[in-house]
């Protein structure tokens, strides 16, 4: 008797209604943190117009969300590690050090999965395989071993987060992986649509997942058309390219997420999802539709009250007008109810978007320590050894000390300008050993007439406080724009180099100076006041 009673008590929850079908109607809340195209950026170096980004700020964001008790899914769309496939010889060691720091940072944060970006393979297939091991999961359903045809990494993984069984798969655009590129040797990239359909079918069928997420390294245009070509994808995290970030886009039953590049803005979207529902609405739309529904219902109630009026009973024309308005309002109300049930728990919803990583945004202390170690490790690199120094006869870069002997007025203006402080911003951010910054923060980088041997000369400069001697190659100086002038004015062959706004864009490029505008940065100057005609007004003191 006791055994029968025990069996009944165990079975009771299923008898009274906790069937798998009814359980699937539950809306589960999940926060997705997403990023793409970090391209090896750890933090802005201090000289860019827009001081956005910093892996340590990304880390603190994750930490804060976890403190709130959120169920988090942390994803990346690829191109995580390097800014280019072509690695300059003198930057190889630095890029690998930086990638190591990034890898440890993502391991610290807990990255659930990333897609494969072509830039991640700057050092080749074998290097990447060794790098990601033990750090984070890589998913790709359409990259296989060229010899065996077996998947290079897992086509998909399954995570259980926030009460949801989530299938995450990756796809990559074959056009980004040229067959003759040695960095992709040993790999074959299959058509992504066929691979995506196959893996979604498996996730929906055999794996019986609740939510299907695609990490898509295709580019914006192909990603926007993906839901039309592959049914069954609930969420797409985009990747590849440096297009301006967009708001979260609902593409029918699919939610499209894409962040900014270099970690400048990190995507954070909270969703409420149930496998029994289709379509997406965000909180703002939900509130708007609710308000509209209430307004229409109020109009219907007002119109129904008119039926008791004398005019309604006596005038057929009045009665027809009221009845028509009631019918139209009811039809509109039904349409709204179809899109948005009154109960929020019966609809898939999302809320959030891109969060800028501002200078004042807090830093994760553990990741900050990793970054400082990376910067310290840079000082051990023999940067000058790999630098390809040009060999040019004639004038050398004489630096501002030489120019100031005759051009005193111009020198005084320059001394107080932001150009003169171009080296200081590197030191402030501990980036004075970052070889990628040298060309736009020194005179004659990679040129034996100036800042030629990079860190060899740099070490001497950093160790000597208050350097004022001859040949101080630091900062943006006269010769950055006017060329090497040591034989001026005695050598008539050394003419005056014409400086135009195009001279500026060598350093003031879209990446570092997205706000650069020829009209506002460059004007025909007041020669009497500034000693220049024209002048770069952004380089002058306020």
N, C-alpha and C positions, 0 to 999 in steps of 0.2 A: 504493500500500500504506500509506504514511504517513497519507494522508488518511482511509483506512478505520479505522486504529488510533486516530487522533485522535477520530473520531466515536464509536468504541466507548468510549473513556475518558470522554467527555462524557456519554454515555448511561448509563454504568455505575451511577451513584447511583440512577437511576430504575429500572434493571433489578433491583437488589438490594433495593428496598423503600421508597425515599423517595418514595412516591406522595403526592399531595395528601390522599387519604383518611387515610393513616396519620399524616401530619403534623398533621392536625386533632385527633388524640388527645392531643397534647402539652398539658400544663397550664402556662399562663403566669401569672406572678405580677404583680399590679398593685396599687398603693395608690391608693385614691380618697379625696381630701380634699374635704369637702363642707360647705356652709353654706347657710342660708336666713334670710330676715327680719332682715338686719342693720339695716335701717331707718335708715340714715344714722349709725349709732353708730360713732364713731372710737375712743373709750375712755370708761370710766366717769368721771364728773366728780369723784369723790372723796367724795361725800356719801351714795351709795347703801349700803344694808346689805351687799349682796353685791358685793364688788369683783371682778367677773369681766368679762373682755373686753379689747379693745384690738387694733386692726388691726395694730399693730407686733408683737404677740405671735403673731398669726396668721401674719404674714410670716416670723418666725423659725422657727416650726414647719415651714413649707414649706422654708425654707433647710436646716434640720436633716435633714429627710427626704431631700432631694436629696443631702446629704453622705453619707448612708448608701448612696447608689447606687440608691435605689428608682425604679421607673418610676411616675410620678405622673400622675393625672388629676384636675385641680382644677375643681370644679363648684359652681354656685350655683343655688338654687331660686327666686330673684327677691325683690322688695321689698328691694333692695339699698341704695337711695339715700336715701329719705326716710321719716320716721316717720308722715306723714299726707298725704292728698291735699289737704287744706286748708292752705295756706301763709299764716301770719300776715304781714301787710304788713311789719312790722318785722323779720321773720326771712328774708325772701326772699334778700337778699344773703348772709347767713350760711349759709343752706342750700346755696346754689349754690357758695360757697367750699368748704364741707365736702364736697360731692359731687365737686368737682374733686380734692380731696385723696384721697378714696376711690378715684376713678378711677385716679389715678396710682399709688396703693398696689397696686391689683389688677393694673395693668399691670406693675408691678415684680415682683409675685409670679408672674405668669403664670396668669391665669384662662382655662381652656380654653373654657368656655361658661357662659352663664346663661340662665335662663328670663325671661320678661317678667312682672313683678309690677305690679299696678295702681298701687302707691305710687311706682313708678319714673317714672310719668308725671305727677307733681305739677305739672311745668312744661310739659306738653303733648307732643304727638307730635314736632314739629319739633325742640324742644329735646333730646329724648332721642336722636333720630337723630344730631344733631351731637355729642352728648356721648360716645356709645359708639364713635364712629369712631376707629379706631386704638388702642383700649384693649383690648377683648375682644369675643369673638363672642357674638351674641344669637341664640337659636334659638326659633322659634315656628311650629308647623305649622298653627295654627288662627286666627291673626290675619292678616287680609288688608286691602289697600287698599279702602276702601268704594266707590270709583269704578271701579277697574280689575279688582278681584277678585284681583289678583296678591299673592303672599305679601309681607308687610311686611318681614320679615327671612327669612333662610334657614330652611326648615322643619327641616333637619337639617344636621349637619356630620359628617365622618368623620375620625377621628384614629387614627393608628397608634402605640400605646403598649404597651410591654411585650410585643411580639410579637403583639399582637392588633389586628385591624381593628375599630374601635369606631364604631358609629353612634349619634350623640347627637341627640335631637330634643326639642322643647319643646311643651308644651301649657298652656293657661291657661283658667281657669273663666270662661265668658261672663257669669255672674252678677256678677262683680266689675267689669264694664265697662258701666255703664249707657249706653244709646244716646244719651240726652239730655245727657250730661256733656260740656261743651265741651273738656275735656282729652283726650277720646278721639275728638274730631272727626277724620274722615278714615279711621277704622278700623272694621272689622267683625269680630266674634269669632264664629267658626263653632262648631258642636257639637264638642266635643273628642273624643268617642269615635270618630266617623266619621273625623276627621282622624288620630287616633292609629292606627287600623286601617290606613288607607291608607299612612301613612309607614312603619309596621312592615313591611307587605307589601313595600314598595319596598326597604327596607334588607335584608330577608331574601332577597329575590329578585334584583333587578337589581344591587344593590350588594354582595351576598354578604358581609355583615359577620359577624364572629365573635360580637360582643357588642352588644346593643341596650340603650341607657340612655335613660330618659325623665326630663327635667327637668320636673317637674310642679308647676305653680302652681295647685293645685286646692283644697287644704285636706285635712286628715287623713282624713275619712270617705270622700271620693271617691277619694283615693289608695289607701286600703286595699282598695277594691272594684275598682280599675282592672285588676289581673291577671285577675279573673274575666270582665271584659268585653272585654279586648284580649289575645289570645294573642301570645306571642313577645317579651315585654319581660323582659329579664334583671335589670335594676336600675332602681329608681325613686329619684330624689332629690327629696324632697318640698319644698313651699314654701307660703307664706301662713299667717298667724296667729302667735300667740305661745304656743301650747300648750307645756306642759312637754315637754322632749325625751324621747324613748323609746329603748329599746335597738334595735339592729338587729333587724328582723323578717324571717324567711324565710316568704314567702307562696307555698308550693309551689315553682315554678321561678323565682320572682321575689324578689329581695332588696330590702327597703324601708329606705331611709336617710333620716333627718331629724335636723337639728341643733337646738340651742336658738336663741333669738332674740338680736338685738343682738351677735352674735359672742361670746356668753359661753362657749359650749362649741363647739369645732370638731370635726366628725366626721372620723375617720381610720380607714379600714377597708382592710385588706390582703386581697386575694382570690387564690385559685388557681383558674383557670377553663379549662375545655376545652369547645369546642362539642359534643363527643360525649357529654357528661354532662348530666344534668338534676338539679334539686334542689340544695339548699345545706345544708351543715353547718358549724358553727364549730369552732374548735380545741378548745374546752372540751367540746363535745358529742362530737367525734371521739375525744378521749381517754377520755371516759366510756364510749362505746360499745365502744371497744377493750378497756377493762378488763372490761366486762360480757361481751364475746365470749370473752375468755380464761377468765373465771370459769365460763361455761357449758361451754366445751370441757373444762375441768378436771373439772366435774361429770359430763360424759358419759364421760370416761376412767375415772373412779372407778366409775360404774355398770357400764361394760363389764367392769371387773375382777371385779365381783360375779358375773358369769356363770360364773366358774371355781369359785365357792364351792359347798359341798355343799348349802346351803339352796336355791340357785337350781335345782339339778338335781333335788332331791327334793320341793320344795314348789311346786305349781302356783300357789298364791295369791301366794307370794313372787316367783315368776318373772313373773307377770302385773304385779305392782306395779313391779318393776324395768324390765320392757319398756315399760310405759306412761310411766315417768319418762324413759327414754331417748328415746322417741318425742317427748314434749313438749319436751324440751331441744333435740333436733335441729331441731324445728320453729321454736323460738324463735331458735336460732342462724342458721337460714336467713333468717329475717326480718331479723335484724341485718345479716347479710352483704348482703342485698338493699339495705338503706339505706346501708350503709357497707362498701365493699370494703376488704379488709385493707390494700391499698396506697393511701396517701394521694394518690398521683399520678393515681389513677383517679376522684377525686371532686372536685366543686366545693366549695371551702371558703372560709370567711371568718374573720377575726379582727380585733378592734378595737371601736371605739365612739366615744364622745364624750370629748374631752380638754378639761378646764376651762382657760380662760385666766386663770390666777391672777396676783395682784400680783407674786409672785416669779418668774413665768415670764419667760424672757429676751425682750428686745426686739430686733427687727431694726433695725440702725443706720440703714440707708437710709430705711426707712419712718418711723422716729422723726424723722429730719430733715424729712420731708414734713409730719409732724404739727406740729412746732414752727413750720414756715413758715406753716401754716394758722392757728395761734394768733397768730402775729405779724401776719398779714394781717387778722385780726379787729380789731386796734387801729386800722386805717385806715378802718374802716367808721364812718359817721356814724349810729350806732345810734339816737340820740335823734330824728333827723329823721323816721323812719317810725313811731315809737311813738305809739299812740293813747292820749293822756293824758286821763283823766277830769277834768271840771271840777266840783268839788264845793265848796260854801261850808261854813263852819263850822269845826269842829276840824281841825287838821292833825296829822300824825304828829310828835310832839315828841321822839321817840327815848328811849332809856334814860336819857340824862342828865337829862331832865325828871322821869321817874318816880322816879329814885334819890333825889331831894331829900326825898321823904317815905317812900318804901318802901325804906329802907336795907337791911333784912334780906333782903328779896326780891332786891334788886340784888346783894348780896354772893353769894347763892347762884347767881343767873343768871350772874354774871361768871366763875364757875368751871365753868359747864355746857358741854355740847357745843353747845347752841344758840348760845351766845355766840361759838363758834369756827366757826360755819357759813360765814363768809366765808373763813376761813383755808384751809379744804379746797379752795376754788376756786383760791386763789392758789398753793397747793402744787402743784396739777395744771395751772397756767397756764390756767385756765378762767374767769378773772375778767372776760373780755370775751365770754363765751358768754351771749347774751341769753336762751337757754332756761333758764338756771339762776337768773336774777335773782329771779323771783317768790318762790322759796323760800329765798333767801339774802339778801334785803334787806327793808326795811320800806317798804311803799307803792309798789311797782313799778307803773308805768303809772298813777300817781295823782299829780296835781299837788300834793297835800298831803304827799307823801313823796318816794320815790325815783322821781321822775316822768320826768325826761329821760334816763334810762338812761346811756348812755356819756358824755354831756356832763358829768354830775355825777361819774360813775365816774372819768373821767380825772383830775379834780381830786383825788379821794380817793386814787387809786393813787400819784400823784406826791407827795403830802404824807405823809411818814413819821410813824407814830405819831399819827394823827389822834385828838384827844380833845375837839375843839371841839363846839359845839352842832350838832345835826342830822347826826349820823353815822348814815347809814341802812343801814350794812352789818350783816350777821348777822341771826339770828332773835331778835327782841326782844319786849318786853312787848306792844307794839301789834300784832304779827303775830296774836296770839290775842285781845287785848282791844279792838282797834280804835283809831282815832285819838283821843288823849286830851288834846290841848293845852288844852282848856277845862275839864278836870276838875281840881279838884272844884267849880269855881265855877259852871259852867253846869249847872243841875239837869236840863236836857233831855238831857244826855249821861249816860245811865244806864250801869249796869254790864253789859257784854256777857257773856252766859252762855257759858262755854266748856265744851264737851263733847268726848268722843272723836271725834265727827264733824268737829270743827275740825281735828284732826290729819291726817285722811286727804286733805285738800287737797294736802298735800305728801308725806305718807307713804303714797303710792299703791302698787299692786302692782308697778309698774315700778321705783321707787326704794327702796321698803321692803317687799320681799316677805315679810319676817319680822315685819311689824307685827302686833301682837296687842293688842287693847284691854285684855285682862286683865293682860298683863305690862308694857305701856307706861304704863297709866293706872290710878292707884289713888286711893282716898280718903286724902289725905295727913295727915301729922302737922303740924297748923297751928303748933304751938309750935316745932317743929324747923325747918320749911321756910317758914313764912309763907304757905303755900298750902293750900287745901282745896277741891277735890282737887288733885293734882299730876301732871305727866307725869314719871315716874321716869326715863325714858330721856334726859331733858334735864338731869338732875342729875349732879353729879360722883360718882365712886365713893367 
